[in-house]
């Protein structure tokens, strides 16, 4: 491969990250699965162990791999994400939180309508289980199922749930601020439940409207709230 004068060839570390990702994908490894140690990878690629560790640290920064002290290196939770967080982003502002809500308003009502049309029993079951996450107070224990991601999954299009999950992960601090400002857990739960009922009834128009109203309520709470 040739490179233009303005395009530098990838470094050894960059090429190595791609090779490690290739091992993960070719091996069908999933989040939580162990990958070869830095020493094993160094032997496989005939390079030094510190160079492998540098590549692994780059992958760790994006969540593609994770280190477990005393245990080894494992496939990380974002290995299949198409959007990754920038660890050097500036502090969040009220404007950045409102931008996230605006982006969600573009995506999620249409996703809800599609989910109402395409929903399958197994997706509906997970969506109903995710309704209870609204009752978890800000700062409380994490929950396994995110309602809005499961709503996207019910559309039957894996890319929609992946994109939404990636967006929420990239803007996780904004999401935390949203949950702090929209701190009416009962109302949040009721709005989620109403959306589920529309999806269950395969009423696309109602699912879309209720999702838009829910996000509009969140936006108003953020606009009126005191920003930390």
C-alpha positions as CSV (number, residue, x, y, z in Angstrom):
1,X,0.0,0.0,0.0
2,X,1.3,3.5,-0.8
3,X,0.6,6.7,1.1
4,X,0.4,10.3,-0.1
5,X,2.7,13.0,1.2
6,X,0.0,14.2,3.6
7,X,-0.9,10.7,4.8
8,X,1.5,9.0,7.1
9,X,1.6,5.2,7.1
10,X,0.2,3.6,10.3
11,X,2.6,2.9,13.1
12,X,3.6,-0.5,14.2
13,X,1.3,-0.1,17.3
14,X,-1.6,0.9,15.0
15,X,-1.1,-2.1,12.8
16,X,-0.8,-4.3,15.8
17,X,-4.2,-3.1,17.2
18,X,-5.8,-4.1,13.9
19,X,-4.1,-7.5,14.1
20,X,-5.4,-8.0,17.7
21,X,-8.9,-7.0,16.6
22,X,-8.5,-9.6,13.8
23,X,-7.7,-12.3,16.3
24,X,-10.8,-11.4,18.3
25,X,-13.1,-11.3,15.3
26,X,-11.7,-14.4,13.5
27,X,-11.9,-16.3,16.8
28,X,-15.5,-15.3,17.3
29,X,-14.7,-13.9,20.7
30,X,-17.3,-12.0,22.5
31,X,-17.2,-9.4,25.3
32,X,-15.9,-11.1,28.4
33,X,-13.9,-13.7,26.6
34,X,-10.2,-14.0,27.4
35,X,-7.6,-13.1,24.7
36,X,-4.0,-14.2,24.5
37,X,-1.6,-12.6,26.9
38,X,0.8,-9.8,25.9
39,X,3.7,-12.3,26.0
40,X,1.8,-14.8,23.8
41,X,0.9,-12.0,21.3
42,X,4.5,-10.8,21.2
43,X,5.7,-14.3,20.4
44,X,3.0,-14.7,17.7
45,X,3.9,-11.5,16.0
46,X,7.7,-11.7,16.7
47,X,7.8,-8.3,18.4
48,X,8.6,-7.0,21.9
49,X,6.1,-7.4,24.7
50,X,6.2,-3.6,25.5
51,X,5.0,-2.9,21.9
52,X,2.1,-5.3,22.4
53,X,1.2,-3.6,25.7
54,X,1.1,-0.2,24.0
55,X,-1.3,-1.6,21.4
56,X,-3.5,-3.2,24.1
57,X,-3.6,0.1,26.1
58,X,-4.9,1.8,22.9
59,X,-7.6,-0.8,22.7
60,X,-8.4,-0.4,26.4
61,X,-8.9,3.3,25.9
62,X,-11.8,2.6,23.6
63,X,-13.2,-0.2,25.6
64,X,-12.4,-2.8,23.0
65,X,-10.4,-4.8,25.5
66,X,-10.2,-4.6,29.3
67,X,-7.5,-5.6,31.8
68,X,-8.4,-7.6,34.9
69,X,-5.7,-7.4,37.5
70,X,-4.2,-10.8,38.3
71,X,-6.5,-12.5,35.7
72,X,-5.5,-11.3,32.2
73,X,-6.9,-9.4,29.2
74,X,-10.5,-9.8,28.0
75,X,-12.6,-8.6,25.1
76,X,-14.2,-5.4,26.2
77,X,-17.9,-4.3,26.0
78,X,-17.5,-1.9,23.0
79,X,-15.7,-4.3,20.7
80,X,-18.5,-4.1,18.1
81,X,-19.5,-0.5,18.5
82,X,-19.3,1.8,15.5
83,X,-19.0,5.0,17.6
84,X,-16.4,5.3,20.3
85,X,-15.9,7.8,23.1
86,X,-13.1,10.4,23.0
87,X,-11.4,10.1,26.5
88,X,-10.1,13.7,26.0
89,X,-13.5,15.4,25.6
90,X,-14.0,18.7,27.3
91,X,-16.3,19.0,30.3
92,X,-20.0,18.7,29.6
93,X,-22.3,21.8,29.5
94,X,-26.0,22.3,29.5
95,X,-25.7,22.9,25.7
96,X,-24.0,19.5,25.2
97,X,-26.7,17.7,27.2
98,X,-29.4,19.4,25.1
99,X,-27.6,18.5,21.9
100,X,-27.8,14.8,23.0
101,X,-31.5,15.1,23.7
102,X,-32.0,16.7,20.3
103,X,-30.1,13.9,18.6
104,X,-32.2,11.4,20.4
105,X,-35.4,13.2,19.3
106,X,-34.3,12.7,15.7
107,X,-33.6,9.0,16.2
108,X,-35.8,7.5,18.9
109,X,-39.4,8.3,17.9
110,X,-38.8,6.8,14.4
111,X,-37.1,3.8,16.1
112,X,-40.1,3.3,18.4
113,X,-42.5,3.3,15.4
114,X,-40.4,0.7,13.7
115,X,-40.2,-1.4,16.8
116,X,-44.0,-1.3,17.1
117,X,-44.3,-2.7,13.6
118,X,-41.5,-5.3,13.8
119,X,-41.4,-6.4,17.4
120,X,-41.0,-10.0,18.2
121,X,-42.0,-11.8,21.5
122,X,-38.4,-12.2,22.7
123,X,-37.6,-8.5,22.1
124,X,-40.9,-7.5,23.8
125,X,-39.9,-9.6,26.8
126,X,-36.6,-7.8,27.2
127,X,-38.2,-4.4,26.6
128,X,-40.7,-5.1,29.4
129,X,-37.9,-6.1,31.7
130,X,-36.0,-2.9,31.0
131,X,-39.0,-0.7,32.0
132,X,-37.9,-1.1,35.7
133,X,-34.6,0.7,35.0
134,X,-36.5,4.0,35.3
135,X,-37.0,3.2,39.0
136,X,-33.3,3.1,39.7
137,X,-32.3,6.4,41.3
138,X,-29.4,8.4,39.8
139,X,-26.1,7.1,41.3
140,X,-27.8,3.8,42.2
141,X,-26.7,0.4,41.1
142,X,-26.2,-0.2,37.3
143,X,-28.9,-2.1,35.5
144,X,-28.4,-4.7,32.8
145,X,-31.0,-3.6,30.3
146,X,-31.3,0.0,29.0
147,X,-34.9,0.7,28.1
148,X,-34.0,2.9,25.1
149,X,-31.5,0.5,23.7
150,X,-33.9,-2.4,24.1
151,X,-36.6,-0.3,22.3
152,X,-34.2,0.0,19.4
153,X,-33.4,-3.7,19.6
154,X,-37.1,-4.4,19.2
155,X,-37.0,-2.8,15.7
156,X,-35.3,-5.9,14.5
157,X,-32.4,-3.9,13.1
158,X,-29.2,-4.7,15.2
159,X,-27.5,-1.6,13.8
160,X,-30.1,0.7,15.3
161,X,-29.6,-0.6,18.8
162,X,-25.8,-0.6,18.3
163,X,-25.8,3.0,17.2
164,X,-28.0,4.1,20.0
165,X,-26.0,2.2,22.6
166,X,-22.8,3.7,21.2
167,X,-24.3,7.2,21.3
168,X,-25.4,6.8,24.9
169,X,-22.0,5.4,25.9
170,X,-20.1,8.1,24.1
171,X,-22.2,10.7,25.9
172,X,-22.5,8.8,29.2
173,X,-21.7,11.9,31.3
174,X,-24.5,13.8,29.6
175,X,-26.8,10.8,30.2
176,X,-25.9,10.9,33.9
177,X,-26.8,14.5,34.0
178,X,-30.1,13.9,32.3
179,X,-31.0,11.2,34.9
180,X,-30.1,13.6,37.7
181,X,-32.2,16.4,36.3
182,X,-35.2,14.3,35.2
183,X,-35.4,12.8,38.7
184,X,-39.0,11.8,38.8
185,X,-38.6,8.0,38.7
186,X,-42.3,7.3,38.9
187,X,-43.1,9.5,35.9
188,X,-40.2,8.1,34.0
189,X,-41.4,4.6,34.7
190,X,-45.0,5.4,33.6
191,X,-43.8,7.0,30.4
192,X,-41.7,3.9,29.6
193,X,-44.6,1.6,30.4
194,X,-46.9,3.6,28.0
195,X,-44.4,3.2,25.2
196,X,-44.1,-0.5,25.8
197,X,-47.9,-0.9,25.7
198,X,-47.9,0.9,22.3
199,X,-45.2,-1.4,21.0
200,X,-47.1,-4.4,22.3
201,X,-50.2,-3.2,20.5
202,X,-48.2,-2.6,17.4
203,X,-49.4,0.9,17.3
204,X,-46.6,2.7,15.5
205,X,-48.1,6.1,15.5
206,X,-48.7,6.0,19.3
207,X,-45.3,4.6,20.0
208,X,-43.7,7.4,18.0
209,X,-45.8,10.1,19.7
210,X,-45.2,8.8,23.2
211,X,-41.5,8.5,22.7
212,X,-41.3,12.1,21.4
213,X,-43.4,13.3,24.3
214,X,-41.1,11.5,26.7
215,X,-38.0,13.0,25.3
216,X,-39.6,16.5,25.2
217,X,-40.4,16.1,28.9
218,X,-36.8,15.3,29.5
219,X,-35.6,18.3,27.5
220,X,-37.9,20.7,29.4
221,X,-36.6,19.3,32.7
222,X,-33.0,19.9,31.6
223,X,-33.8,23.4,30.4
224,X,-35.4,24.3,33.7
225,X,-33.0,22.4,36.0
226,X,-30.0,23.7,37.7
227,X,-27.0,22.4,35.9
228,X,-24.3,20.8,38.1
